[in-house]
């Protein structure tokens, strides 16, 4: 990879205990949490549930 001038990007691994140590950990945890709940938020916005049925009101 380095022959072509491309450097590999190191993989981020979160802390094992789940407690953020610095700003990078805090940012990663916010991003991962928002990504996990993306479909639920989208369903609320569009007024439907995940399986396509009508929402309860």
C-alpha atoms as one frame of an Amber mdcrd trajectory, in Angstrom:
protein
   0.000   0.000   0.000   2.745   2.477   0.790   4.307   1.932  -2.658   1.271
   3.618  -4.205   1.403   6.473  -1.696  -1.691   5.299   0.181  -1.434   4.947
   3.945  -3.698   2.498   5.786  -6.172   3.993   8.256  -5.952   2.461  11.732
  -9.148   0.881  13.004 -10.733   2.549  16.020 -11.575   0.217  18.881 -13.695
   1.556  21.737 -12.712   1.041  25.380 -13.698  -2.388  26.654 -15.554  -1.047
  29.686 -17.580   1.407  27.585 -16.409   4.488  29.484 -15.037   7.232  27.223
 -11.436   8.214  27.969 -11.150  11.310  25.764 -12.931  13.342  23.080 -12.289
  10.712  20.404 -14.065   8.072  22.501 -16.958  10.445  23.214 -17.360  11.267
  19.534 -17.190   7.599  18.492 -19.772   6.610  21.092 -22.183   9.369  19.980
 -21.795   8.339  16.339 -22.258   4.636  17.033 -25.312   5.284  19.214 -26.941
   7.479  16.586 -26.174   4.915  13.868 -27.763   2.111  15.907 -30.995   4.080
  16.407 -31.167   5.512  12.882 -33.973   3.289  11.596 -36.141   3.936  14.652
 -35.742   7.697  14.282 -36.481   7.465  10.578 -39.657   5.475  11.224 -40.858
   8.093  13.730 -40.177  10.869  11.243 -42.043   9.144   8.434 -44.912   8.005
  10.664 -44.492   4.273  10.204 -43.054   1.391  12.169 -40.172  -0.838  11.174
 -42.391  -3.614   9.812 -44.436  -1.193   7.713 -47.629  -1.274   9.774 -49.442
   1.829  10.940 -48.093   3.443  14.114 -50.145   3.491  17.326 -51.436   6.939
  18.235
